[in-house]
Amino acid sequence: CLNSIVNQSYKNLEILIINDGSTDGSLNIIKKFEDVYSNVFVYNKENSGVADTRNFGIQKATGDFITFVDSDDFIELDLYQICMDYIEQKNIDILMFDFIIENNGKLIKSSVINYDDKCEMYLKNSPNPWNKIIRKSLWDNNKIFFPKGIWYEDLATFPLFYLFTNKIDYIPLRKYHYIIRNSSITHRDIYDIRCKNIIQALDRLKKYFDKYNKLE
């Protein structure tokens, strides 16, 4: 994962690595990257969950755009060069792209559902954090953050950007590799516990969309 990020052909990257209380020696690996690469910044904090950790990283970030890479995954070396060239050419706030799912060595090419209206497309597709690049001012100016303490924090957060920009676009680019492991939190047998949190996430969206008269 880290090798694929630090070796990107696009060099104007600020790489924030948040060690959320790992106990498996991850911090030693991360520190080696910080020692070698001047654009890698490591933060070590007590475990507080993915939402709080992402919020922490967003607050620390100083770049113009924000994206995420899960520590299980990796990206092809020209992903961000292609994306940033497109963003600068089109002057957009949000860019979506496709991805590849890897499950026990099997590659599944996955595409977002395409719509002519890219804002509608953004709203109706999965709120994954890792196949989107979002202008940081949208986070800051609209005080958007991930709600802590619930599952589906992505669902409760990413659709909100629909309210604040129409400069959204998509490229059919499959260079993010999403790795499925049976032990990952997304694939454990705990969906019965998580169902209630879907309602909480949707309720948060409802309040925002109602506030901006976009509930329909």
Long-range contacts (C-beta under 8 A, 24 or more apart in sequence): 1-69, 1-70, 1-71, 1-72, 1-73, 1-74, 2-29, 2-30, 2-33, 3-74, 4-74, 4-75, 4-76, 4-77, 5-69, 5-75, 6-33, 6-36, 6-37, 6-39, 6-40, 7-77, 8-75, 8-77, 8-78, 8-79, 8-80, 8-81, 9-77, 9-78, 9-80, 9-81, 10-78, 10-80, 10-81, 10-83, 10-84, 12-84, 13-39, 13-63, 13-80, 14-39, 14-41, 14-61, 14-62, 14-63, 15-39, 15-40, 15-41, 16-41, 16-43, 16-57, 16-60, 16-61, 17-41, 17-42, 17-43, 18-43, 18-45, 18-53, 18-56, 18-57, 19-43, 19-44, 19-45, 20-45, 20-46, 20-47, 20-48, 20-49, 20-50, 20-53, 21-45, 21-46, 21-47, 21-48, 26-71, 48-148, 49-148, 49-149, 50-146, 50-153, 51-146, 51-147, 51-148, 51-149, 51-150, 51-153, 52-146, 52-148, 54-129, 54-146, 54-153, 55-145, 55-146, 55-148, 58-136, 58-139, 58-145, 61-136, 63-136, 64-135, 64-136, 64-137, 65-133, 65-134, 65-135, 65-136, 66-133, 66-134, 66-135, 66-136, 66-139, 67-129, 67-130, 67-132, 67-133, 67-134, 68-129, 68-130, 69-130, 69-176, 70-130, 70-178, 72-178, 72-179, 72-181, 72-184, 73-130, 73-176, 73-177, 73-178, 73-179, 74-177, 74-179, 75-175, 75-176, 75-177, 76-175, 76-176, 76-177, 78-175, 79-173, 79-175, 79-176, 80-133, 82-171, 82-173, 82-175, 83-133, 83-171, 83-173, 84-133, 86-169, 86-171, 87-133, 90-169, 91-167, 92-167, 92-168, 92-169, 93-134, 93-135, 93-138, 93-161, 93-165, 93-167, 93-168, 94-122, 94-132, 94-133, 94-134, 94-135, 94-138, 94-161, 94-165, 94-167, 94-168, 94-169, 95-132, 95-133, 95-168, 95-169, 95-170, 95-171, 96-121, 96-122, 96-125, 96-131, 96-132, 96-168, 96-169, 96-170, 96-171, 97-131, 97-132, 97-170, 97-171, 97-172, 97-173, 97-174, 97-175, 97-176, 98-131, 98-172, 98-173, 98-174, 98-176, 99-128, 99-130, 99-131, 99-174, 99-175, 99-176, 99-177, 99-178, 100-174, 100-175, 100-176, 100-177, 100-178, 101-178, 101-180, 102-177, 102-178, 102-179, 102-180, 103-180, 104-180, 109-174, 110-174, 110-178, 111-172, 111-174, 112-170, 114-170, 114-172, 118-168, 118-169, 118-170, 119-162, 119-166, 119-168, 121-168, 121-170, 122-161, 122-162, 122-168, 123-159, 123-162, 127-154, 127-155, 127-157, 127-158, 127-159, 128-154, 128-158, 129-154, 129-158, 130-176, 130-178, 131-176, 132-158, 134-161, 135-165, 138-164, 138-165, 147-200, 147-201, 147-204, 150-197, 150-200, 150-201, 151-193, 151-194, 151-197, 151-198, 152-194, 152-197, 152-198, 152-200, 152-201, 153-201, 155-198, 155-201, 155-202, 155-205, 156-200, 156-201, 156-202, 156-204, 156-205, 159-205, 160-205, 160-208, 162-214, 163-208, 163-209, 163-212, 163-214
